[in-house]
Amino acid sequence: MRILVVDDDLVTLTWLKQVLEREGYAVSTANRGALALEQIAKDRPDLVVLDLVLPDMDGMDVLRRLRQDPAARDLWVVVLSAKGRPEDIVAGLRGGADDYVPKRPGADVELTSKIRGLFALAKRTAPEPEAAPAPEGAAKVFSFCSAKGGTGTTVVCVNTCYALAQLAPRAQVLLVDMVFPIGTVGQSIGYESRDTVARLTQRVHGKLDRALIEKYVSPVQRWGFRVLLGACDPQEATLLDVGQIGPLFEQLRTMYDYIFVDFGRTLSRISLPIIQNSESIVVILTPDVNTVKLTRLTLDYLEALGVKQNQVILINNRTVGRVWVSKEETEHALNVPLSGTIPYESEYLTMAINSGVPFAAKFPQNAASLMFADFARLLRDRSGR
């Protein structure tokens, strides 16, 4: 596979060339947008790693030209940029990028993982831009995500999953950690395992079957649900074969009644098919101006992809004090009603995480725990079960 790396910084070009060549790819480089377009037209690489800040033209202009060119329209493009704000990521994906990696520590691991996944998708005999809608009677999937890091998405996902498992003790409930390169679901519930999504996707030979999946899903935990972790560490995350994620979730839908998926701040063309076809998309935000603004951008993007407003549930987390944006102001800015408001419980939350116990299990009478229970009822009732 041939990769073109486009970046104006010589050190970055040299470093990325070495990283990707160690992965077995043939790598060429360009330090200007115009040169990159010339090389793409001449050499036809399989994938382009594109910085958005170039000396002669905006990287987004390069991306737009590629998407307007019939000969390069289907070329894989991964943006690697110092512009790492959620609105930058959304703009990059809207502009036609297949994935987006902010420049930060560990970006090389994340980049190689995403490139592997995209090439795995390219090998599939029939393209599947969207996951197939769930058949009647299949599991109800609840996707939890946010427009900004640090909003407590994992905490809300884990505790709502726990609350629903208590409401429906006979139901088969699964919690899946899809935060890469590493998530915190395991830490939140005191569960460790080397049986992860990343390792599972490497074990598939032919069609992904139920028997193999069951070897990687945990037994029922004392919290009432099973767990499937994403990856144990960033290095293991590079093993992820993204081409197996769609088939994995198709199988999981036939095995459980409810599936809770923690995506964190992940928003890419790889995760979107699962998010789009979820029973409910739970978007977590905190009541500050920046997060509300970024959530508005995310909701607009989801709507442009065909996500219906009744699929989206907004949860306001960590509400405290009068200096924050009010519920009314948030709803007005987003034009979507908030379905729940979770109070700020920093001290108790830290105690629960340090104990490896869901907050709602450790402090069942706390106001936040009661909100998790109400939210679980809402999800159950909306799912029709």
N, C-alpha and C positions, 0 to 999 in steps of 0.2 A: 504493500500500500504506500502511496506517495502523498506526502504532506508538505504544504507550503506554509511557512511561518512568516507572518507580516508584522513587523514591529520596528519602531524608529530607533530603538536602543540596541547598540551592538552587543553589549553584555547579555541582554535578555535573549537576543537572537542566538548567540553562541551557546548559552545555557540550555535553551529549549531544544536546539539542534542535538546537543549531546543527550538530553533526557529522552527524546523521542527516538533517536537512533539506537539507544540501548533497548528500546522496546521492539526493535526490529523494523522500523519504518524507514523509507527513503525520504530524506528531508532536504528541502531547498528553502532559501530565505529571500526576503525582500524588505527593504527599509523604507519604501515609499509606496503610496497607494497606486500611483500610475504604473510603477514597475511591477507591482503585484498583479494588476489587471493584464499587463502584457504577458507575464509568465503564465498566468492562468489560461489565457487564450492560446498560448504556444504549447505548454506542457501538459495541460489537462490533469492537474493533481486530483487525488481522490477526496482530499479534505484540506481546508484552509483554517489555520489558527490566526485570528485577526485582532490586532489591537485597534482601538477606536481613535487613538491620538496619533496622527501621522503628520509629517512635516509639510506635505503638499496638498492633502485633502482629508476630509473627515472620514473616519472609518465607516460611519454609517452610510456615507455616499458610495463607498466601495461595495458595501453589502447590498445597497439598493440597485446598483448597476448589475451586480451578479444576478439578482433575482429578476431583473428585467431582461436579461440576456437568455434567450431560449437554450443556448448551448451550455450555459453555466447554471441554469435555474435549479437543477437538482444537486448541485455540488454541496457537500456537507460543509458547514461553516460553524466554527466554535469561536465565540468572542472571548478573548483573554484581555481584560482591561483593568486599569486602576480605578475606573468608574464602577464602584461596587454598590452604589445605593440601589434600593429596590426599584426606583423609577427608571434607573439606567438599565437594569436587567429587563424590566418590562418593555422598555423602548427597543432594546436589542432583539428580544424575541418577536416583538411586533414587526420589526424591520426585516425579519426573515432569518435570523440566526437559529441554528438548530439547538444550540445550547450556549450557556454563558458562564464563564468562570471569572470571578473577581481576582485580581492580583493581591495575594495575601500569603502568609506562611501556609505551606501545604498545598499551594495552587498546582504544583507539578503533579502531585498525587491525584488531585481532583481532575485535572486536565486529562491525564492518561486514562483514568477510569472512564471518563465521558467519551473519549475517542474510541476506546475499546467497545463501548456500548453502541456507538453510532455505526462502527464497522460491522458489529454483530447484526444490527438491524439491516444493513445493506446486503447481508448474505441471505436474508430470508427470501424464499421463492416468491411470495406474494406480499406486497406492502400493505401494512395495516395502520393507516394514519390515526385511526381512532379505535379504541377497544370496542368489542361488540357489546351491545346492551345486554344486561343480565336477563336470562330467561325467567319466566314466571316461577316463583318458588325459590329462586336463588337467594344467597345471602344478601342482606342489606349492608352496603358499604358506606361507612361514614368517614370522610376524609377531613383531617384537621390540618390547617395550614395558616400562614400569616404573611403579611406583606413586609414585615420587619422582624429582625432577630430580637430575642429578649422579651417577647410578649408572653411567654409562658405556655406556648402551644402544647408541649409535651405534658405539662402538668394537667392542663384541662383535658387532654385526650385520655391520659391514664386514669384520672379520677372519674371521668364520665363513663369510661369503660367499666371500671370497678362498680360504679353505682348501678349501671344497667345489669351487670351480672348478679347483683343482689336483688334487683327487681324481678329478674327472670332467671331463677336458679337452674331451671331445666334447659335453658337455651345453650347452644354451642356458640361461645363467644371467643373471638380471636383478636389479639392486639398485634399489629405489624409495625415495626420500626422501619420507616423508609427514609430516614435522615442519613445522608451520606456526606462526607466519608465516615462519620460516626455519630450516633445518636445517644440519647440518655434514658431511653425507656427502661433498659435493664437496671441501671442505677436507681431509678425511681421506685422500683418494686423489689429490689434485692435479688435479681435474677441474673445469672451469668451462664453463658453457653458458647461453645465454639461452633454450634450448629446455626449458621446464619444464612440469610438470603444470598449473600455474596458466594459462600461456599456451595450452597444448593445449586445455583445457576451453573457452576462448573461441573457438577455431577450429572448433568442431563446428557443422555445419549439417545437421540431420537425424540420421541414424544414425552413431555413431562407428565408423569402419572402420579396418582394419589399416594401410592405406596412410598414413593421417594419423598414426597412432601411431608408425610407423617413422621419420617425419621428426623426431620429438622424442626418441626413444630414441638414446643414443649408439652409435657403433660399438663393437666389442669392445675393451675397454681392455687395456693390457698386463698387467693383473691377471687376465685371463681371463673377465671378465663385462662386461655392458652396464650403463648407468646411466640412470635417469630422475630428475632433480632435481625438488623440489617447487616452490620459488620462489627467485628470486635475492635478494629483499629484502622487507621487510614490506609495502611499498606494492604490489609485484607480487602478493603473497598475497591482496590484496583482489579481484583479478580471478578468483579461484578460483570456478568454478561447481560446487558440491558435487554437484549433480544429475547430473553426468557421471562421478563417481568410480566408482559401481557399474558402469555400462557399460564404463568404462575397464578395470577389473579383469577383467570378463568376457572382454574381448578379449585382455588380456594372458595370461590362462590358456591361451588357444589358441595362443599364439605362443612360449612358453618351456617349459623343463623344470622349472626352479626359479625362484621369485620370492622374494627377501628384501625385507621391508618394514620400514623403520625408522619407528616411530610415536612414539618418545621417550616422553614422559609423556602423550601424547594419549589421552584416553578420553572419547569422546562418542558420541552416537547416529549420527553420521556415520561414524566409524571402526569402530564395533563390528560392523557387518555383515561387514566384511572380516576382522576379528579372529576373530569367531565361526566363520567358515567356512574358517579356515586349517587346513592340515594339522597344524601345530604352532604354539602360542602360547608364545613364549620370553619369560619374565618375568625381568628382571634386577633383582637386589637387592644391596645391600651389607650386610655383617654387623654392622649397628648396630641397636639396639632400635627406634628410630623407624621405620626403613625396613622392618624385619620386620613391625612392627605394621601399617603402611600396606599392605604386600603382602598380609597376611591379609585386610584389608578388600577389596582389589581381587579377590583370589581368590574371596571370598564373593560379590561382585557378579557376577563372570563365571559362577559356578556358578548363581546365580539366573536368569541369562539362558540357561541351558541348555548352557553350555560343559562338555564332559566332562573329567574329571580327566586322562584319558590324552592330551588335546590339549595340556595345559600342561607346559612344561619350565621348571624353575627353575635359574638360573645365579647362583652367588654370585661377585660380582666384587670386586676390590680387597681381598682378604683379607690381613691383616697383623697381627702382634702378638697378645698375649694379652688385650688389653683389649676385644676385639671379641666379638660373640656367636659361640659355637662352632657348628660344623656340626650337631652333635646338638641343641643348643638351638633352632637355626633350624628344623630339620626337625620338631621336636616342636611348635613354635609354629604352624607352617604346615600340619602334618599332610600334607605332601607331601615326598617325598625330593628332595634336590638332585641334579641331573644333572651338575653340573660346578662346579669351584671354580677361579677364575682368580686367580693371585697378583698382588700390587700391584707395578706396574712404572712408577712415575710418571716417572722420569727418561727411560727408554727410550721410553716412550709419547710424551712431549713431543717427543723427537727425531724420532720417526716422523711425527707430525702436522706438525711444522714442515717436514719434507721432502716432505709430500704423498704419503707411502708407507704402505700398510697395515703395521701393526706386525709381523704374521706374515711379511710379505715382507722387511722390513728386518732383522728379528732371527729368522730361521727356527729357530734352535736354542734359543731362549729357552723357559723352561718354560711361559710363557703361550701362546706360539705352538704348542707341542705340545698344549696344552689346546684351543686353537681347532681344531686338526686332529682331535682326538678328538671334539669336539662336532660338527664337520661330518660325521664318519662316523655319529654317532648320528642326526642328522637324515636323512641319506641312507638309512640302514638302516630307520628308522621309516617313511619314505615308500614303501618297497618298490621302490626303483629302484637 
